[in-house]
Amino acid sequence: MMMNKQKEDIFYQSKFNFSYSSLNKLLFSPKLFYKDYILKERELKTDKHLIEGKLLHLLLLQPEKLNEQFSIVPSKIPSDNVRKILNDLKKHNNPNMSELDDEILKSLEYHNLYQSFKDDSKKLDKIQTVENAQYFHFLLEEGKDIIDNDMLAKATERVELIKQNKDVMSLMDFQVTDFEMDPVEIFNEKYLECDLKNYKFGLKGIVDKYIIDHENKEINIIDLKTTSKGLEKFAETVDYYNYWMQAVIYSILVNKNCDNKVADYKINFNFVVIDNYDQIYVFKVLLETMSNWYNAFEEILKQANYHYDKRDYTLPYDFALKNVVL
């Protein structure tokens, strides 16, 4: 506990900026937020669908950075479960998996994988394959996500489908010139942060795309989403994953990082969604809807402030205040 207190003190030495994901985690489980962001014991997420979503974003918005952010293995990417084992082995920094039998068996037991096999050699055979060894080699190289050629081909096809969508392209594909007085400014994958009045913490995020249209005095924010459900379920998804909160955070960040000359510009928020059937649709957020989301976000900030200011990460806000009854 003394070590936790020391890490907590270090965390509070500098102001924390909440991202959508960290704020969402705080609301869901303050204890998990404490573990991930204060104790810095967050597990690296390598789920295939997360990497595929990141790849799609990059190919659409920053294709020139593919080789900077991704490594392409010649074989198939292992399953999510096997990648958990290989990620555990990474900390031993030994490229030869044949020398890590004990470590593999311990990891398999921890993740409850292949435990139906009574023979340890059969468990090891599931991990110590040529394909997994190739992936593990790339895994030991820091700083890049790992994909295979099938993932790249699939993402490339989906990007082409998005580019063929007239509604999406009319929203995103502005032509910018080198002329100093160009009426359009475009920002892709832009990292932004800002302070919040009356709060000791701030906000941060990477906005997929926003376009400042000086001629029409508008700012269009575009957030690309992939979903495993059909388009008709996206409204439910916005509520379930609190994507509405992400829309507010991005709008605040863009507004606070823009020049005062555009302070009176209209801000439009758009979700560009591609579903599991490769159907594509632009969900425009009404100003009335965004206003309601802003009001709801004030309550979210109040809850975050309670946890942050009082250093209370034991229970979610309403439980901590004993507001929940049956």
Secondary structure, 3 states (H helix, E strand, C coil): CHHHHHHHHHHCCCCCEECHHHHHHHHHCHHHHHHHHHCCCCCCCCCHHHHHHHHHHHHHHCHHHHHHHEEEECCCCCCHHHHHHHHHHHCCCCCCHHHCHHHHHHHHHHCCCCCCCCCHHHHHHHHCCHHHHHHHHHHCCCCCEEEEHHHHHHHHHHHHHHHCCHHHHHHHCCCCCCCCCCCEEEEEEEEEEEECCCCCCEEEEEEEEEEEECCCCEEEEEEEEECCCCHHHHHHHHHHCCHHHHHHHHHHHHHHHCCHHHCCCEEEEEEEEECCCCCEEEEEECHHHHHHHHHHHHHHHHHHHHHHHHCCCCCCHHHHCCCCCC
